[in-house]
C-alpha cells in the first residue's frame, strides 16, 4: 500500500483529532474509535477536520465545502447516555441537510464560485 502525498500521517491524524478534543465536529460523537481525520478539501492535506466515520463517509463524502465553512471544534453532546444516540442522530440529520442544501459534489478541474454561499451557521 503506497501512501499519497496528501494522506495524513498517523501523527497528523492524532493531532487533528486532538485539536478537535476527540469530538466529531458535525454530530458531537465522541467515541475515539469511530473518529477520522477528514480532508476538508478533497486531496488536500492542509485542512484537517475531526469527523466521525459516518459523518465523513456517508454524509460529507466528496462534497466540496469551502474552507470558509470548515467546521470548528464543538462541545460534546449535552445529553445523558440514554438520549445520546438520539441527539447524535439529530445532529447528523442537520449536517446532512446543511450539506445537501448548500453544496454539490466536487468535480476535479472545475473552478467553484463560493461567494454566494451564506456564512455557515450551525443548524443545531
Ligand atoms: Zn459525526
Boltz pocket constraint, residues with backbone or C-beta under 6 A from the ligand:
constraints:
  - pocket:
      binder: B
      contacts: [[A, 24], [A, 25], [A, 26], [A, 27], [A, 28], [A, 29], [A, 51], [A, 52], [A, 53], [A, 54], [A, 55], [A, 56], [A, 92]]
      max_distance: 6.0
